[in-house]
Amino acid sequence: MKKVAIYGQSYSISAEKEIQILLEVLQENNIESYIEKKFYDLLIEGNILDKKYPTFSHFNDLNSTFETLFTLGGDGTILRAVTYIRDLGIPILGINTGRLGFLATINKKSIKESINLILKGEYSILERTLLEVKTSPKTEELNELNFALNEVTIARKNTTSMIGVKTSLNNEYLTNYWADGLIIATPTGSTGYSLSCNGPVISPDSKNLIITPIAPHNLNSRPMVISDNTSIQLNIDSREKDFLISLDSRITTIPKNTEVSINKATFTVKSIIPNNQSFLRTLRSKLLWGEDTRNETNL
C-alpha cells in the first residue's frame, strides 16, 4: 500500500486520538495520505495535525492509484464517502468512531492491529451491490448521483396521509402499497432503515434486494426478498403534488406523475474486511445476539 485517501465528517471532530493513530501508522509505513479538504481544514483549525497533507475535494480528484479510502466516523460517513469513489473501485475501510457501525467495523481500539493485518495481506474484499435510480421524465438532481449503497426510499411529503406506491417487478404488476413509504434495500442496507421497519437481515454477499413498506395500512403487506437482477418500477399516488425520494439520505423532491425505475448498479463498492473482523461477528456485537444475561443482577 503506497497511497490512500482519508475521509471524515466535516462538521465536528470527536475522534482526535483515532485520527492521530491512523496517520501515525500510515506514516510509519511510508504511505502517502490525502485528506478530504473540508475535513482537513477542520483538523488544521483544531491543531490536530503536525504537518501538511495533500487534499482532495471531488470525485475527479481521485483515481485508481489510490489503494484504499479510510473513513473515520459511523456508517453515514461511509455512505457519504461512496459519493467520492463511485465506480473507481477504491476499497473502503471504515474506522468506527460513531455508534452502531455495521459498515464501519474497525473498532477504534484496534486501528493499528487492523491496518497491520491489511499490510500483511490478511484481509478479504467484499463487493457490495448498489442501486441505480432513473426517472421518467428525467430528474436533474439525479443526473450525477443516482446511486445508493444502503437503500432507495420513497416517502410522503408535506402530508400525514399515506401514499400509494404501485409496484411492478420486471414490468409485471406486484401490488399497490398504501403506506408512509417504501424502501428498496440492498443486502448492505438490510441492517439499516429496512431493519427498523421489520425487514430481514441478509448477508452482504447475497444476490438479493428487499422491498420493505413503511407503516403499511394493510397488515398483510410484508417485506419481500427478490433477486438483485430484478428491475423495479414504481408509480406514486399522493394527495400532494410531490413526493420524496431518498438515496442513502440524499433527499430529492419528485413530481408525483414521475415513474421511478430501480435496478442494480453496473458497479460495486469494495469493502476491506481484515481477518479479525466478519459480518457475523458484527451482527453478534451490534444486535447482542448470543448474549447470556442469566447471571445479570435483577434490578
NUDREN-110974 format. One record per residue (C-alpha): y, x, z; residue in one letter; residue number from 1. Coordinates in steps of 0.2 Angstrom, whole numbers, plus 5000, padded with zeros to 4 digits. Layout:
Y_X_Z_a_NUM .
...
END
This chain:
5000_5000_5000_m_1 .
5016_5008_4994_k_2 .
5029_4994_4993_k_3 .
5031_4977_5002_v_4 .
5044_4963_5004_a_5 .
5049_4955_5021_i_6 .
5055_4938_5024_y_7 .
5060_4929_5039_g_8 .
5071_4913_5044_q_9 .
5089_4917_5041_s_10 .
5096_4905_5054_y_11 .
5090_4914_5070_s_12 .
5082_4930_5077_i_13 .
5069_4926_5090_s_14 .
5057_4940_5087_a_15 .
5066_4956_5088_e_16 .
5052_4966_5096_k_17 .
5040_4960_5082_e_18 .
5051_4964_5068_i_19 .
5053_4982_5075_q_20 .
5035_4984_5077_i_21 .
5032_4979_5059_l_22 .
5045_4990_5052_l_23 .
5039_5005_5063_e_24 .
5021_5003_5057_v_25 .
5026_5002_5039_l_26 .
5037_5017_5041_q_27 .
5023_5027_5049_e_28 .
5013_5024_5034_n_29 .
5027_5028_5021_n_30 .
5028_5011_5014_i_31 .
5044_5006_5006_e_32 .
5051_4989_5013_s_33 .
5063_4977_5005_y_34 .
5070_4964_5016_i_35 .
5077_4947_5011_e_36 .
5096_4948_5010_k_37 .
5101_4934_5022_k_38 .
5088_4939_5035_f_39 .
5093_4957_5033_y_40 .
5111_4953_5036_d_41 .
5106_4944_5052_l_42 .
5096_4959_5058_l_43 .
5111_4970_5054_i_44 .
5123_4958_5064_e_45 .
5111_4958_5079_g_46 .
5110_4978_5078_n_47 .
5091_4976_5077_i_48 .
5089_4989_5063_l_49 .
5091_5008_5065_d_50 .
5093_5012_5046_k_51 .
5097_5004_5030_k_52 .
5084_4995_5019_y_53 .
5084_4988_5001_p_54 .
5085_4970_4999_t_55 .
5080_4955_4988_f_56 .
5088_4938_4987_s_57 .
5079_4929_4972_h_58 .
5063_4927_4964_f_59 .
5069_4938_4950_n_60 .
5072_4952_4962_d_61 .
5053_4953_4965_l_62 .
5039_4959_4953_n_63 .
5021_4964_4953_s_64 .
5025_4981_4960_t_65 .
5026_4973_4977_f_66 .
5009_4973_4985_e_67 .
5012_4962_5000_t_68 .
5025_4949_5006_l_69 .
5026_4949_5025_f_70 .
5033_4934_5034_t_71 .
5040_4933_5052_l_72 .
5040_4915_5059_g_73 .
5029_4900_5058_g_74 .
5021_4890_5044_d_75 .
5038_4884_5037_g_76 .
5043_4902_5034_t_77 .
5028_4904_5023_i_78 .
5032_4888_5014_l_79 .
5049_4895_5010_r_80 .
5043_4912_5006_a_81 .
5032_4904_4992_v_82 .
5048_4900_4983_t_83 .
5052_4918_4981_y_84 .
5035_4924_4975_i_85 .
5030_4909_4964_r_86 .
5017_4914_4951_d_87 .
5019_4933_4954_l_88 .
5003_4935_4963_g_89 .
5010_4944_4978_i_90 .
4999_4941_4993_p_91 .
5007_4934_5009_i_92 .
5003_4940_5026_l_93 .
5011_4929_5040_g_94 .
5015_4935_5057_i_95 .
5016_4920_5069_n_96 .
5032_4921_5079_t_97 .
5033_4902_5079_g_98 .
5022_4888_5086_r_99 .
5007_4881_5078_l_100 .
5003_4894_5064_g_101 .
4989_4888_5053_f_102 .
4996_4899_5039_l_103 .
5005_4912_5049_a_104 .
4989_4918_5058_t_105 .
4993_4935_5064_i_106 .
4996_4935_5082_n_107 .
5012_4944_5087_k_108 .
5002_4954_5099_k_109 .
4990_4961_5085_s_110 .
5003_4966_5072_i_111 .
4998_4984_5072_k_112 .
4980_4981_5073_e_113 .
4980_4969_5058_s_114 .
4991_4980_5047_i_115 .
4979_4995_5050_n_116 .
4964_4984_5045_l_117 .
4973_4980_5029_i_118 .
4977_4998_5026_l_119 .
4959_5002_5028_k_120 .
4954_4988_5016_g_121 .
4946_4977_5029_e_122 .
4953_4961_5023_y_123 .
4949_4947_5011_s_124 .
4960_4937_4999_i_125 .
4961_4918_5000_l_126 .
4968_4910_4984_e_127 .
4977_4894_4989_r_128 .
4979_4879_4977_t_129 .
4997_4872_4974_l_130 .
5003_4856_4967_l_131 .
5014_4854_4952_e_132 .
5026_4839_4950_v_133 .
5033_4831_4934_k_134 .
5043_4815_4932_t_135 .
5047_4804_4918_s_136 .
5061_4803_4915_p_137 .
5064_4821_4920_k_138 .
5072_4826_4936_t_139 .
5084_4840_4935_e_140 .
5081_4846_4953_e_141 .
5063_4849_4949_l_142 .
5065_4859_4934_n_143 .
5063_4876_4943_e_144 .
5055_4872_4960_l_145 .
5042_4859_4955_n_146 .
5028_4865_4966_f_147 .
5021_4863_4983_a_148 .
5009_4873_4994_l_149 .
5006_4860_5008_n_150 .
5009_4843_5001_e_151 .
5019_4832_4990_v_152 .
5026_4817_4999_t_153 .
5033_4800_4993_i_154 .
5044_4792_5006_a_155 .
5056_4777_5008_r_156 .
5075_4780_5008_k_157 .
5088_4770_5017_n_158 .
5077_4756_5022_t_159 .
5065_4751_5036_t_160 .
5055_4741_5023_s_161 .
5039_4748_5016_m_162 .
5037_4754_4999_i_163 .
5024_4751_4986_g_164 .
5016_4766_4978_v_165 .
5005_4761_4963_k_166 .
4992_4775_4962_t_167 .
4981_4780_4947_s_168 .
4969_4794_4945_l_169 .
4966_4801_4928_n_170 .
4976_4786_4922_n_171 .
4964_4774_4930_e_172 .
4972_4762_4942_y_173 .
4966_4765_4960_l_174 .
4977_4754_4972_t_175 .
4995_4750_4977_n_176 .
4998_4757_4994_y_177 .
5010_4747_5004_w_178 .
5016_4759_5017_a_179 .
5030_4770_5023_d_180 .
5025_4783_5010_g_181 .
5011_4793_5003_l_182 .
5005_4811_5005_i_183 .
4996_4821_4992_i_184 .
4990_4836_5001_a_185 .
4981_4852_4996_t_186 .
4967_4860_5007_p_187 .
4981_4871_5014_t_188 .
4991_4856_5018_g_189 .
4976_4846_5026_s_190 .
4982_4854_5043_t_191 .
5000_4848_5040_g_192 .
5008_4832_5038_y_193 .
4992_4824_5032_s_194 .
4983_4828_5048_l_195 .
4996_4819_5058_s_196 .
4993_4804_5048_c_197 .
4975_4804_5051_n_198 .
4970_4814_5036_g_199 .
4954_4825_5036_p_200 .
4954_4844_5039_v_201 .
4946_4853_5024_i_202 .
4943_4871_5021_s_203 .
4957_4880_5012_p_204 .
4944_4886_4998_d_205 .
4939_4868_4995_s_206 .
4942_4862_4977_k_207 .
4949_4846_4983_n_208 .
4965_4836_4986_l_209 .
4969_4822_4999_i_210 .
4978_4806_4997_i_211 .
4984_4800_5014_t_212 .
4995_4784_5016_p_213 .
5009_4785_5029_i_214 .
5008_4770_5041_a_215 .
5000_4758_5029_p_216 .
5002_4739_5030_h_217 .
4983_4736_5026_n_218 .
4972_4743_5039_l_219 .
4958_4746_5025_n_220 .
4969_4759_5017_s_221 .
4961_4776_5022_r_222 .
4964_4794_5017_p_223 .
4954_4799_5001_m_224 .
4947_4816_4996_v_225 .
4947_4819_4977_i_226 .
4944_4833_4965_s_227 .
4958_4845_4963_d_228 .
4956_4843_4944_n_229 .
4962_4825_4946_t_230 .
4978_4820_4938_s_231 .
4988_4808_4949_i_232 .
5001_4796_4943_q_233 .
5012_4786_4955_l_234 .
5024_4772_4952_n_235 .
5035_4767_4966_i_236 .
5042_4749_4970_d_237 .
5056_4748_4983_s_238 .
5070_4737_4989_r_239 .
5081_4752_4987_e_240 .
5086_4759_4971_k_241 .
5079_4776_4976_d_242 .
5065_4784_4985_f_243 .
5062_4802_4992_l_244 .
5050_4815_4985_i_245 .
5047_4830_4996_s_246 .
5039_4846_4991_l_247 .
5035_4856_5007_d_248 .
5050_4848_5015_s_249 .
5061_4852_5000_r_250 .
5068_4834_4998_i_251 .
5074_4826_4981_t_252 .
5081_4808_4978_t_253 .
5072_4800_4964_i_254 .
5077_4783_4955_p_255 .
5063_4770_4958_k_256 .
5059_4767_4940_n_257 .
5053_4785_4938_t_258 .
5034_4789_4936_e_259 .
5028_4804_4946_v_260 .
5014_4815_4940_s_261 .
5005_4827_4951_i_262 .
4992_4840_4946_n_263 .
4985_4856_4952_k_264 .
4997_4870_4948_a_265 .
4992_4883_4935_t_266 .
4994_4897_4948_f_267 .
4989_4900_4966_t_268 .
4996_4909_4981_v_269 .
4986_4923_4988_k_270 .
4984_4924_5007_s_271 .
4978_4940_5016_i_272 .
4965_4937_5029_i_273 .
4962_4953_5040_p_274 .
4944_4954_5046_n_275 .
4950_4950_5064_n_276 .
4955_4933_5058_q_277 .
4947_4917_5050_s_278 .
4950_4899_5046_f_279 .
4938_4893_5059_l_280 .
4945_4905_5072_r_281 .
4962_4897_5069_t_282 .
4955_4880_5070_l_283 .
4947_4883_5086_r_284 .
4963_4891_5093_s_285 .
4976_4878_5087_k_286 .
4966_4862_5089_l_287 .
4957_4868_5105_l_288 .
4940_4865_5098_w_289 .
4926_4871_5109_g_290 .
4937_4872_5125_e_291 .
4927_4870_5141_d_292 .
4938_4860_5153_t_293 .
4924_4857_5166_r_294 .
4930_4870_5178_n_295 .
4948_4865_5177_e_296 .
4955_4858_5193_t_297 .
4959_4839_5193_n_298 .
4977_4836_5197_l_299 .
END
